[in-house]
Amino acid sequence: MGHLERFVTSEEGAAAIEYALIAGILSVVVLVGFLVLTDELGGLYDRSASDVGEAVDGAGGGP
């Protein structure tokens, strides 16, 4: 059996490839989740800062 034929029919690397695909998909899911969470937290921070600024201005504590 030639080297190329053994390489093509070998199943030893299949598990490594499957684990690499799982790791790749998982990393994409984590990245997308992080991006969505970052946007949500940024909006929450902006709203909170606005609310605090309005409360300070309304209480007469502003410049």
Jmol script that loads the backbone (N, CA, C; Angstrom):
load data "model"
ATOM      1  N   MET A   1       0.856  -1.166   0.000  1.00  0.00           N
ATOM      2  CA  MET A   1       0.000   0.000   0.000  1.00  0.00           C
ATOM      3  C   MET A   1       0.908   1.236   0.000  1.00  0.00           C
ATOM      4  N   GLY A   2       0.629   2.180  -0.876  1.00  0.00           N
ATOM      5  CA  GLY A   2       1.452   3.375  -0.993  1.00  0.00           C
ATOM      6  C   GLY A   2       1.150   4.381   0.110  1.00  0.00           C
ATOM      7  N   HIS A   3       2.036   5.315   0.229  1.00  0.00           N
ATOM      8  CA  HIS A   3       1.881   6.340   1.262  1.00  0.00           C
ATOM      9  C   HIS A   3       0.603   7.153   1.063  1.00  0.00           C
ATOM     10  N   LEU A   4       0.305   7.518  -0.167  1.00  0.00           N
ATOM     11  CA  LEU A   4      -0.882   8.321  -0.440  1.00  0.00           C
ATOM     12  C   LEU A   4      -2.155   7.549  -0.123  1.00  0.00           C
ATOM     13  N   GLU A   5      -2.192   6.278  -0.498  1.00  0.00           N
ATOM     14  CA  GLU A   5      -3.381   5.455  -0.235  1.00  0.00           C
ATOM     15  C   GLU A   5      -3.590   5.284   1.269  1.00  0.00           C
ATOM     16  N   ARG A   6      -2.498   5.062   2.008  1.00  0.00           N
ATOM     17  CA  ARG A   6      -2.607   4.933   3.467  1.00  0.00           C
ATOM     18  C   ARG A   6      -3.076   6.241   4.094  1.00  0.00           C
ATOM     19  N   PHE A   7      -2.582   7.350   3.573  1.00  0.00           N
ATOM     20  CA  PHE A   7      -2.976   8.647   4.101  1.00  0.00           C
ATOM     21  C   PHE A   7      -4.459   8.903   3.890  1.00  0.00           C
ATOM     22  N   VAL A   8      -4.956   8.571   2.713  1.00  0.00           N
ATOM     23  CA  VAL A   8      -6.354   8.819   2.376  1.00  0.00           C
ATOM     24  C   VAL A   8      -7.285   7.914   3.174  1.00  0.00           C
ATOM     25  N   THR A   9      -6.905   6.675   3.405  1.00  0.00           N
ATOM     26  CA  THR A   9      -7.778   5.728   4.091  1.00  0.00           C
ATOM     27  C   THR A   9      -7.602   5.731   5.617  1.00  0.00           C
ATOM     28  N   SER A  10      -6.594   6.433   6.122  1.00  0.00           N
ATOM     29  CA  SER A  10      -6.344   6.462   7.560  1.00  0.00           C
ATOM     30  C   SER A  10      -7.428   7.258   8.275  1.00  0.00           C
ATOM     31  N   GLU A  11      -7.834   6.773   9.452  1.00  0.00           N
ATOM     32  CA  GLU A  11      -8.842   7.460  10.254  1.00  0.00           C
ATOM     33  C   GLU A  11      -8.260   7.979  11.562  1.00  0.00           C
ATOM     34  N   GLU A  12      -6.954   7.948  11.709  1.00  0.00           N
ATOM     35  CA  GLU A  12      -6.330   8.372  12.960  1.00  0.00           C
ATOM     36  C   GLU A  12      -6.507   9.864  13.220  1.00  0.00           C
ATOM     37  N   GLY A  13      -6.475  10.674  12.197  1.00  0.00           N
ATOM     38  CA  GLY A  13      -6.587  12.117  12.380  1.00  0.00           C
ATOM     39  C   GLY A  13      -8.016  12.613  12.432  1.00  0.00           C
ATOM     40  N   ALA A  14      -8.986  11.727  12.261  1.00  0.00           N
ATOM     41  CA  ALA A  14     -10.385  12.153  12.227  1.00  0.00           C
ATOM     42  C   ALA A  14     -10.814  12.772  13.551  1.00  0.00           C
ATOM     43  N   ALA A  15     -10.402  12.188  14.654  1.00  0.00           N
ATOM     44  CA  ALA A  15     -10.794  12.725  15.962  1.00  0.00           C
ATOM     45  C   ALA A  15     -10.205  14.112  16.168  1.00  0.00           C
ATOM     46  N   ALA A  16      -8.965  14.305  15.758  1.00  0.00           N
ATOM     47  CA  ALA A  16      -8.336  15.615  15.911  1.00  0.00           C
ATOM     48  C   ALA A  16      -9.061  16.657  15.080  1.00  0.00           C
ATOM     49  N   ILE A  17      -9.453  16.293  13.883  1.00  0.00           N
ATOM     50  CA  ILE A  17     -10.181  17.228  13.023  1.00  0.00           C
ATOM     51  C   ILE A  17     -11.541  17.552  13.630  1.00  0.00           C
ATOM     52  N   GLU A  18     -12.216  16.551  14.159  1.00  0.00           N
ATOM     53  CA  GLU A  18     -13.515  16.790  14.794  1.00  0.00           C
ATOM     54  C   GLU A  18     -13.375  17.719  15.994  1.00  0.00           C
ATOM     55  N   TYR A  19     -12.348  17.502  16.811  1.00  0.00           N
ATOM     56  CA  TYR A  19     -12.129  18.380  17.963  1.00  0.00           C
ATOM     57  C   TYR A  19     -11.789  19.799  17.511  1.00  0.00           C
ATOM     58  N   ALA A  20     -11.030  19.921  16.440  1.00  0.00           N
ATOM     59  CA  ALA A  20     -10.694  21.247  15.924  1.00  0.00           C
ATOM     60  C   ALA A  20     -11.940  21.961  15.411  1.00  0.00           C
ATOM     61  N   LEU A  21     -12.827  21.243  14.747  1.00  0.00           N
ATOM     62  CA  LEU A  21     -14.071  21.850  14.278  1.00  0.00           C
ATOM     63  C   LEU A  21     -14.954  22.286  15.444  1.00  0.00           C
ATOM     64  N   ILE A  22     -15.055  21.450  16.467  1.00  0.00           N
ATOM     65  CA  ILE A  22     -15.842  21.802  17.647  1.00  0.00           C
ATOM     66  C   ILE A  22     -15.254  23.041  18.320  1.00  0.00           C
ATOM     67  N   ALA A  23     -13.932  23.077  18.462  1.00  0.00           N
ATOM     68  CA  ALA A  23     -13.283  24.233  19.085  1.00  0.00           C
ATOM     69  C   ALA A  23     -13.501  25.491  18.250  1.00  0.00           C
ATOM     70  N   GLY A  24     -13.443  25.365  16.942  1.00  0.00           N
ATOM     71  CA  GLY A  24     -13.672  26.516  16.069  1.00  0.00           C
ATOM     72  C   GLY A  24     -15.084  27.044  16.170  1.00  0.00           C
ATOM     73  N   ILE A  25     -16.049  26.149  16.149  1.00  0.00           N
ATOM     74  CA  ILE A  25     -17.453  26.565  16.266  1.00  0.00           C
ATOM     75  C   ILE A  25     -17.702  27.194  17.635  1.00  0.00           C
ATOM     76  N   LEU A  26     -17.159  26.600  18.669  1.00  0.00           N
ATOM     77  CA  LEU A  26     -17.329  27.139  20.017  1.00  0.00           C
ATOM     78  C   LEU A  26     -16.715  28.532  20.134  1.00  0.00           C
ATOM     79  N   SER A  27     -15.558  28.740  19.540  1.00  0.00           N
ATOM     80  CA  SER A  27     -14.927  30.054  19.615  1.00  0.00           C
ATOM     81  C   SER A  27     -15.746  31.106  18.872  1.00  0.00           C
ATOM     82  N   VAL A  28     -16.373  30.738  17.763  1.00  0.00           N
ATOM     83  CA  VAL A  28     -17.234  31.677  17.038  1.00  0.00           C
ATOM     84  C   VAL A  28     -18.449  32.025  17.894  1.00  0.00           C
ATOM     85  N   VAL A  29     -19.044  31.042  18.540  1.00  0.00           N
ATOM     86  CA  VAL A  29     -20.207  31.289  19.400  1.00  0.00           C
ATOM     87  C   VAL A  29     -19.831  32.214  20.559  1.00  0.00           C
ATOM     88  N   VAL A  30     -18.695  31.975  21.172  1.00  0.00           N
ATOM     89  CA  VAL A  30     -18.242  32.816  22.284  1.00  0.00           C
ATOM     90  C   VAL A  30     -17.979  34.241  21.790  1.00  0.00           C
ATOM     91  N   LEU A  31     -17.361  34.387  20.634  1.00  0.00           N
ATOM     92  CA  LEU A  31     -17.075  35.707  20.092  1.00  0.00           C
ATOM     93  C   LEU A  31     -18.353  36.482  19.790  1.00  0.00           C
ATOM     94  N   VAL A  32     -19.317  35.829  19.170  1.00  0.00           N
ATOM     95  CA  VAL A  32     -20.592  36.491  18.869  1.00  0.00           C
ATOM     96  C   VAL A  32     -21.297  36.882  20.167  1.00  0.00           C
ATOM     97  N   GLY A  33     -21.308  36.002  21.139  1.00  0.00           N
ATOM     98  CA  GLY A  33     -21.914  36.318  22.425  1.00  0.00           C
ATOM     99  C   GLY A  33     -21.231  37.494  23.102  1.00  0.00           C
ATOM    100  N   PHE A  34     -19.920  37.538  23.025  1.00  0.00           N
ATOM    101  CA  PHE A  34     -19.169  38.647  23.609  1.00  0.00           C
ATOM    102  C   PHE A  34     -19.514  39.965  22.921  1.00  0.00           C
ATOM    103  N   LEU A  35     -19.612  39.950  21.601  1.00  0.00           N
ATOM    104  CA  LEU A  35     -19.945  41.165  20.863  1.00  0.00           C
ATOM    105  C   LEU A  35     -21.350  41.657  21.210  1.00  0.00           C
ATOM    106  N   VAL A  36     -22.297  40.744  21.309  1.00  0.00           N
ATOM    107  CA  VAL A  36     -23.661  41.128  21.667  1.00  0.00           C
ATOM    108  C   VAL A  36     -23.689  41.674  23.089  1.00  0.00           C
ATOM    109  N   LEU A  37     -23.026  40.998  24.007  1.00  0.00           N
ATOM    110  CA  LEU A  37     -22.990  41.436  25.395  1.00  0.00           C
ATOM    111  C   LEU A  37     -22.319  42.794  25.528  1.00  0.00           C
ATOM    112  N   THR A  38     -21.259  43.032  24.766  1.00  0.00           N
ATOM    113  CA  THR A  38     -20.558  44.308  24.809  1.00  0.00           C
ATOM    114  C   THR A  38     -21.478  45.442  24.383  1.00  0.00           C
ATOM    115  N   ASP A  39     -22.237  45.233  23.316  1.00  0.00           N
ATOM    116  CA  ASP A  39     -23.176  46.256  22.864  1.00  0.00           C
ATOM    117  C   ASP A  39     -24.243  46.525  23.917  1.00  0.00           C
ATOM    118  N   GLU A  40     -24.765  45.473  24.509  1.00  0.00           N
ATOM    119  CA  GLU A  40     -25.799  45.633  25.538  1.00  0.00           C
ATOM    120  C   GLU A  40     -25.250  46.380  26.753  1.00  0.00           C
ATOM    121  N   LEU A  41     -24.059  46.033  27.187  1.00  0.00           N
ATOM    122  CA  LEU A  41     -23.472  46.702  28.347  1.00  0.00           C
ATOM    123  C   LEU A  41     -23.159  48.154  28.037  1.00  0.00           C
ATOM    124  N   GLY A  42     -22.724  48.434  26.810  1.00  0.00           N
ATOM    125  CA  GLY A  42     -22.464  49.820  26.421  1.00  0.00           C
ATOM    126  C   GLY A  42     -23.734  50.651  26.462  1.00  0.00           C
ATOM    127  N   GLY A  43     -24.835  50.101  25.971  1.00  0.00           N
ATOM    128  CA  GLY A  43     -26.111  50.799  26.026  1.00  0.00           C
ATOM    129  C   GLY A  43     -26.580  51.011  27.454  1.00  0.00           C
ATOM    130  N   LEU A  44     -26.394  50.008  28.291  1.00  0.00           N
ATOM    131  CA  LEU A  44     -26.782  50.121  29.700  1.00  0.00           C
ATOM    132  C   LEU A  44     -25.966  51.204  30.392  1.00  0.00           C
ATOM    133  N   TYR A  45     -24.684  51.243  30.116  1.00  0.00           N
ATOM    134  CA  TYR A  45     -23.819  52.254  30.714  1.00  0.00           C
ATOM    135  C   TYR A  45     -24.235  53.652  30.257  1.00  0.00           C
ATOM    136  N   ASP A  46     -24.511  53.813  28.964  1.00  0.00           N
ATOM    137  CA  ASP A  46     -24.930  55.119  28.446  1.00  0.00           C
ATOM    138  C   ASP A  46     -26.241  55.581  29.086  1.00  0.00           C
ATOM    139  N   ARG A  47     -27.202  54.672  29.214  1.00  0.00           N
ATOM    140  CA  ARG A  47     -28.480  55.030  29.836  1.00  0.00           C
ATOM    141  C   ARG A  47     -28.292  55.393  31.308  1.00  0.00           C
ATOM    142  N   SER A  48     -27.459  54.640  32.003  1.00  0.00           N
ATOM    143  CA  SER A  48     -27.216  54.927  33.422  1.00  0.00           C
ATOM    144  C   SER A  48     -26.533  56.274  33.591  1.00  0.00           C
ATOM    145  N   ALA A  49     -25.547  56.563  32.761  1.00  0.00           N
ATOM    146  CA  ALA A  49     -24.844  57.843  32.842  1.00  0.00           C
ATOM    147  C   ALA A  49     -25.799  58.992  32.564  1.00  0.00           C
ATOM    148  N   SER A  50     -26.683  58.816  31.601  1.00  0.00           N
ATOM    149  CA  SER A  50     -27.665  59.844  31.271  1.00  0.00           C
ATOM    150  C   SER A  50     -28.628  60.066  32.436  1.00  0.00           C
ATOM    151  N   ASP A  51     -29.098  58.971  33.018  1.00  0.00           N
ATOM    152  CA  ASP A  51     -30.026  59.073  34.150  1.00  0.00           C
ATOM    153  C   ASP A  51     -29.375  59.758  35.346  1.00  0.00           C
ATOM    154  N   VAL A  52     -28.136  59.434  35.628  1.00  0.00           N
ATOM    155  CA  VAL A  52     -27.428  60.053  36.754  1.00  0.00           C
ATOM    156  C   VAL A  52     -27.227  61.540  36.468  1.00  0.00           C
ATOM    157  N   GLY A  53     -26.859  61.866  35.230  1.00  0.00           N
ATOM    158  CA  GLY A  53     -26.667  63.274  34.875  1.00  0.00           C
ATOM    159  C   GLY A  53     -27.959  64.058  35.014  1.00  0.00           C
ATOM    160  N   GLU A  54     -29.071  63.496  34.590  1.00  0.00           N
ATOM    161  CA  GLU A  54     -30.358  64.173  34.727  1.00  0.00           C
ATOM    162  C   GLU A  54     -30.747  64.331  36.188  1.00  0.00           C
ATOM    163  N   ALA A  55     -30.464  63.321  37.000  1.00  0.00           N
ATOM    164  CA  ALA A  55     -30.796  63.396  38.422  1.00  0.00           C
ATOM    165  C   ALA A  55     -29.969  64.476  39.111  1.00  0.00           C
ATOM    166  N   VAL A  56     -28.702  64.581  38.760  1.00  0.00           N
ATOM    167  CA  VAL A  56     -27.843  65.599  39.369  1.00  0.00           C
ATOM    168  C   VAL A  56     -28.312  66.981  38.927  1.00  0.00           C
ATOM    169  N   ASP A  57     -28.618  67.145  37.644  1.00  0.00           N
ATOM    170  CA  ASP A  57     -29.097  68.437  37.146  1.00  0.00           C
ATOM    171  C   ASP A  57     -30.429  68.805  37.786  1.00  0.00           C
ATOM    172  N   GLY A  58     -31.306  67.836  37.956  1.00  0.00           N
ATOM    173  CA  GLY A  58     -32.615  68.082  38.548  1.00  0.00           C
ATOM    174  C   GLY A  58     -32.538  68.420  40.026  1.00  0.00           C
ATOM    175  N   ALA A  59     -31.495  67.957  40.688  1.00  0.00           N
ATOM    176  CA  ALA A  59     -31.347  68.213  42.120  1.00  0.00           C
ATOM    177  C   ALA A  59     -30.609  69.531  42.372  1.00  0.00           C
ATOM    178  N   GLY A  60     -30.216  70.202  41.319  1.00  0.00           N
ATOM    179  CA  GLY A  60     -29.513  71.474  41.476  1.00  0.00           C
ATOM    180  C   GLY A  60     -28.051  71.308  41.772  1.00  0.00           C
ATOM    181  N   GLY A  61     -27.532  70.139  41.540  1.00  0.00           N
ATOM    182  CA  GLY A  61     -26.127  69.885  41.826  1.00  0.00           C
ATOM    183  C   GLY A  61     -25.227  70.108  40.631  1.00  0.00           C
ATOM    184  N   GLY A  62     -25.797  70.527  39.538  1.00  0.00           N
ATOM    185  CA  GLY A  62     -25.004  70.732  38.331  1.00  0.00           C
ATOM    186  C   GLY A  62     -24.309  72.073  38.351  1.00  0.00           C
ATOM    187  N   PRO A  63     -23.384  72.301  37.429  1.00  0.00           N
ATOM    188  CA  PRO A  63     -22.647  73.570  37.386  1.00  0.00           C
ATOM    189  C   PRO A  63     -23.509  74.729  36.987  1.00  0.00           C
TER     190      PRO A  63
END
end "model"
wireframe off; spacefill off
backbone 0.3
color backbone group
